[in-house]
Amino acid sequence: QVQLVESGGGLVQAGDSLRLSCAASGRTDSRIAVGWFRQALGKEREFVASINWNDDTIYYGDSVRGRVTISRDNAKNTVYLQMNSLKPEDTAVYYCAARPSSAWYRDAKFYNYWGQGTQVTVSS
């Protein structure tokens, strides 16, 4: 079992930056990867980024590439999502999730564990 708790969401203006955190506990080990997804109202869940727990394998979604950076602090068991130049279309609930590191990173169905989500709202 892996438990995930997101934090850091909020209301910001377009162009602002925001850093989300995902605190992991339980069976965190080198065989997992942690990813971020987002889901806007009325839309499907969208892949944002993922990072392996024990190496520098990182993936980004097409809609956020160049504006977000995923990182981890293994000592704190925390994964971060730094988001810059935020746009109103970035408004969504952001979820962190964990999967086996060998699984396909882009598809939510391969992620076994999910946090409760944190709301990000970007005003224009």
Salt bridges, closest charged atoms under 4 A:
ASP29 OD2 - ARG31 NH2 3.16
GLU46 OE1 - ARG38 NE 2.82
ASP62 OD1 - ARG65 NH1 2.97
ASP90 OD1 - ARG38 NH1 2.81
ASP90 OD2 - ARG67 NH1 2.80
